[in-house]
Amino acid sequence: MPPFDRETALKNAEKAIKLGKIDAAIAEYAKVVEAQPRDWNTANALGDLYVRAKQVDKGVQQYTRIAENLAEQGFYPKAAALFKKILKIKPEDEYSMMQSGDLAAKSGKFVDAKQYYNQVMERRKKRGDKKGATEIAIRLGTLDPEDFEARMGAARLAVENADTLTALREYKDVAARLEKLEKYDDALVPLKAAYELDSSDTKLRSRLFSAFLGTDPAEARRLARGADELKQLADAFEKAGRHDAALEVLGEISAADPANLEIKANLAQAHIARGELDKAKAFLSAETAGDNPTLWMMLAEIELRANRLTEGKSAVLQAIKLDRTQTQQAVVLGCKLAEVDSEAAYQPIDAVADTALAESDFAAAAVALQEFTSRAPAHLVALMRLVEICLDGGLESAMYEAQAQLAEAYLAGGRAVEARIISEDLVAREPWNKANLDRFRRALVALGENDPDAIIADRLSGESPFLATEKMDLNEGISFEAPATEIAAPPITEAAPADGIEIDLDALS
């Protein structure tokens, strides 16, 4: 079969037109278009001939095919001109109206687009096509990307019209644009509406969760998934002052992930702060503390507040063993507990002292006890240990201060004898110290002495010296060394019986 001769066909068509043979011209142009469908000029000429021959529908068909192809290639003005041409010859052509509106919208000519869409909508309303009219109303609403109110209205109409895809597209895009403008509260409305339409969209859920997190944690809780989001939710509740809700969420995390020590520690700490020791204990134990010194210190506080003193001290020792810097935390814990229970408070201080003394660090042990006794000045055991440590470590200045505290504690506890002994010792060392003299006087009064000032004056005069400064050597001349040789025991002799008493020596032997 010979190849198609385009030039000959076009010449034949032109000749036919000059002779007024329109059908012959149409036939020749049709051959060209059939052989070369993308020959738009010829297709347009063919459309014109169809219209002149009163075959309007065939002409419109050619114009439409050309316009659609041009629009696909982005030649919007040329495509729009062809659809406008169609509307001149066929004003009721709804498809051309719609295409004209779409092309105007793509070109940013929103006013022209609205005119075309409104024409279509009115036509559909007149013929009772409610659904069709709604579709146009949706298009009108979505026309301007920045008209958020109109787009939201269009999305709602789309939902009513069972057009979920359009509604979701509008809700999501409006939300994204509002978020870009940092209008997060406004963005919540379309995000929530979109999620109600499609709760399976994980990205949408995540966006909505993040949006609610800072504004309404209760709503965010409904959307939270996984430990990370629950942790964020707990933090949000805490920032909002909703501590109970935060604890509930942390409890959910712990239940879902029992191995999460961080969450257990947070829960335990929160319950401790609220005085809920039983609840705190449920999240922390020796097993869960493992090799974490911080958790051991928390466990110590739980045990001590529950009056389990031995367990509490052991936990403190374990924390210090794992990390020596925990000694400071132990002292802090002891000082904090001193406000509510001095015996429980003493245990971490005692543990610090034990640890320091094991390394002969008398100063560190003394400092810990001084911190504690400044807050628990009547704790006799702590004060006695402080005096003992200062004495053993040669910390004289600290020892005198500790003795003074101990004497005051004895006086406050009604133990005047002990108070007198210590007070007298302090006066002996520093007789010029008024505080020492006053303490000595109070001790004497407490013992019922009739004239304490006379006793004090007597001691200060030197005539009746203090025990602490007594210089008399009562051991003078006595040797405590073993004798060089043993002294033989004297022989046993029979003693003469006492008058009137007979003793049978044989019976005794």
Secondary structure, 3 states (H helix, E strand, C coil): CCCCCHHHHHHHHHHHHHCCCHHHHHHHHHHHHHHCCCCHHHHHHHHHHHHHCCCHHHHHHHHHHHHHHHHHCCCHHHHHHHHHHHHHHCCCCHHHHHHHHHHHHHCCCHHHHHHHHHHHHHHHHHCCCHHHHHHHHHHHHCCCCCCHHHHHHHHHHHHHCCCHHHHHHHHHHHHHHHHHCCCHHHHHHHHHHHHHHCCCCHHHHHHHHHHHHCCCHHHHHHHCCHHHHHHHHHHHHHHCCCHHHHHHHHHHHHHHCCCCHHHHHHHHHHHHHCCCHHHHHCCCCHHHHCCCHHHHHHHHHHHHHCCCHHHHHHHHHHHHHHCCCHHHHHHHHHHHHCCCCHHHHHHHHHHHHHHHHHCCCHHHHHHHHHHHHCCCCCCHHHHHHHHHHHHHHCCHHHHHHHHHHHHHHHHHCCCHHHHHHHHHHHHHHCCCCHHHHHHHHHHHHHCCCCCHHHHHHHHHHCCCCCHHHCCCCCCCCCCCCCCCCCCCCCCCCCCCCCCCCCCCHHHHC
